[in-house]
């Protein structure tokens, strides 16, 4: 296990400041910063991408996320659905931002991403105190990559060579998370927000699936966990044709209650909708009609706020 205390130049606020349990209308919401700014994200992504087209880079990113999720489920670390949620089964959720922190600075987006993904599972299992033996993690990684076999010898030379690579990548992962183990996850905020708004399980399940998909974008690098949770909740409501946001009893805006900005929520929603529309790559595809409808709503909201801002003295 790693030490529980860590200092980080990126994250200097108290670890309790943005915890799910103290998001209340009366809190000051001293929030942790995102991993990178927009400019930093674009710079590092361009640096790592090199001559690789953006479309291929996105495919690699999504494949890495799916690989991490499949490994987490096989190891019992990742609750794939809202009904399976528990605080003790959330280890590998933090791995996607971890691999993004690593791969966003790597100059080679090659199959080494599988090794880095595996390393992230190993590191996260330690951080979240749901430790798994590296040998078990390597076997799980092999089974995910080769579902039809043949079986691998846990004590064979192949896994021994990969074990050495993983040990080497472990420090790379730790350096890229600044040795800061106080990592907040949007899932915990999502559960808190849904309870605060009185949402039902249908909304919860949809939002849970969306927040998982949000890790396939770069938004989790640029926005804190609570904003990711709020955006996923808003998008889930729109996809389910539910009225949202609700009218708060005290008249407070829901974005203020959850310490979010409407601009940030809209940007995250656009990013998620983009990956939903990517498989066909055709804006005229009937399957994309619903996503386009919501994008129009997002644009209209932004324009309305801009018009109001122009009228203010």
JONOR-V79884 format. One record per pair of residues at least 24 apart in sequence whose ideal C-beta (glycine too) atoms are under 8 Angstrom apart, sorted by sequence separation. I is the first residue (numbers start at 1). J is the second residue. If there is no record, write none. Layout:
i & j
I & J
I & J
//
This chain:
i & j
68 & 92
96 & 120
117 & 141
135 & 159
138 & 162
187 & 211
208 & 232
230 & 254
10 & 35
95 & 120
98 & 123
138 & 163
186 & 211
207 & 232
210 & 235
230 & 255
269 & 294
270 & 295
95 & 121
98 & 124
207 & 233
210 & 236
68 & 95
69 & 96
114 & 141
209 & 236
68 & 96
92 & 120
95 & 123
135 & 163
138 & 166
186 & 214
207 & 235
230 & 258
270 & 298
92 & 121
95 & 124
134 & 163
207 & 236
210 & 239
229 & 258
231 & 260
269 & 298
91 & 121
94 & 124
203 & 233
206 & 236
207 & 237
230 & 260
65 & 96
68 & 99
114 & 145
234 & 265
64 & 96
92 & 124
134 & 166
226 & 258
266 & 298
91 & 124
92 & 125
94 & 127
203 & 236
206 & 239
226 & 259
227 & 260
231 & 264
65 & 99
91 & 125
94 & 128
186 & 220
199 & 233
203 & 237
206 & 240
226 & 260
227 & 261
231 & 265
235 & 269
64 & 99
230 & 265
234 & 269
266 & 301
91 & 127
189 & 225
193 & 229
197 & 233
232 & 268
266 & 302
91 & 128
188 & 225
189 & 226
193 & 230
203 & 240
227 & 264
231 & 268
235 & 272
90 & 128
202 & 240
227 & 265
231 & 269
235 & 273
61 & 100
64 & 103
91 & 130
186 & 225
189 & 228
190 & 229
194 & 233
203 & 242
262 & 301
263 & 302
184 & 224
185 & 225
186 & 226
189 & 229
193 & 233
228 & 268
232 & 272
262 & 302
89 & 130
184 & 225
189 & 230
223 & 264
227 & 268
231 & 272
61 & 103
88 & 130
184 & 226
186 & 228
187 & 229
190 & 232
263 & 305
186 & 229
190 & 233
262 & 305
77 & 121
118 & 162
122 & 166
223 & 267
223 & 268
71 & 117
75 & 121
186 & 232
67 & 114
71 & 118
77 & 124
115 & 162
119 & 166
123 & 170
77 & 125
118 & 166
122 & 170
198 & 246
219 & 267
60 & 109
64 & 113
68 & 117
72 & 121
197 & 246
219 & 268
63 & 113
64 & 114
67 & 117
71 & 121
75 & 125
115 & 165
119 & 169
123 & 173
77 & 128
115 & 166
119 & 170
123 & 174
217 & 268
239 & 290
57 & 109
64 & 116
68 & 120
219 & 271
60 & 113
64 & 117
68 & 121
77 & 130
116 & 169
119 & 172
120 & 173
218 & 271
219 & 272
115 & 169
119 & 173
123 & 177
127 & 181
214 & 268
217 & 271
48 & 103
77 & 132
217 & 272
239 & 294
48 & 104
116 & 172
127 & 183
238 & 294
48 & 105
50 & 107
52 & 109
75 & 132
116 & 173
197 & 254
214 & 271
217 & 274
47 & 105
48 & 106
214 & 272
217 & 275
45 & 104
48 & 107
50 & 109
213 & 272
216 & 275
235 & 294
238 & 297
44 & 104
47 & 107
48 & 108
49 & 109
44 & 105
48 & 109
75 & 136
196 & 257
35 & 97
75 & 137
210 & 272
213 & 275
41 & 104
213 & 276
35 & 100
75 & 140
193 & 258
35 & 101
71 & 137
74 & 140
102 & 169
36 & 104
71 & 140
74 & 143
189 & 258
71 & 141
74 & 144
102 & 172
102 & 173
105 & 176
101 & 173
71 & 144
67 & 141
70 & 144
102 & 176
98 & 173
101 & 176
101 & 177
67 & 144
67 & 145
98 & 176
98 & 177
97 & 183
94 & 183
94 & 185
93 & 185
93 & 187
90 & 185
90 & 187
90 & 188
87 & 188
85 & 187
85 & 191
79 & 187
104 & 218
100 & 215
104 & 221
83 & 201
97 & 215
100 & 218
82 & 201
96 & 215
96 & 216
100 & 220
101 & 221
100 & 221
82 & 204
83 & 205
82 & 205
85 & 208
97 & 220
2 & 126
81 & 205
96 & 220
97 & 221
1 & 126
2 & 127
82 & 207
82 & 208
81 & 208
1 & 129
81 & 209
1 & 131
80 & 212
69 & 212
65 & 215
65 & 216
32 & 184
62 & 216
61 & 216
61 & 218
20 & 184
19 & 184
18 & 184
23 & 189
11 & 178
15 & 182
10 & 178
20 & 188
9 & 178
11 & 180
20 & 189
23 & 192
8 & 178
10 & 180
23 & 193
8 & 179
11 & 182
20 & 191
21 & 192
2 & 174
6 & 178
8 & 180
20 & 192
6 & 179
7 & 180
23 & 196
45 & 218
6 & 180
6 & 181
6 & 182
2 & 179
4 & 181
41 & 218
3 & 181
2 & 181
41 & 221
41 & 222
38 & 222
35 & 220
36 & 221
37 & 222
35 & 221
36 & 222
34 & 221
35 & 222
34 & 222
34 & 223
34 & 224
33 & 224
32 & 224
31 & 224
32 & 225
31 & 226
23 & 226
18 & 224
20 & 226
18 & 225
18 & 226
62 & 275
58 & 275
58 & 278
25 & 250
25 & 252
31 & 259
29 & 259
25 & 257
27 & 259
23 & 257
23 & 258
23 & 259
18 & 259
//
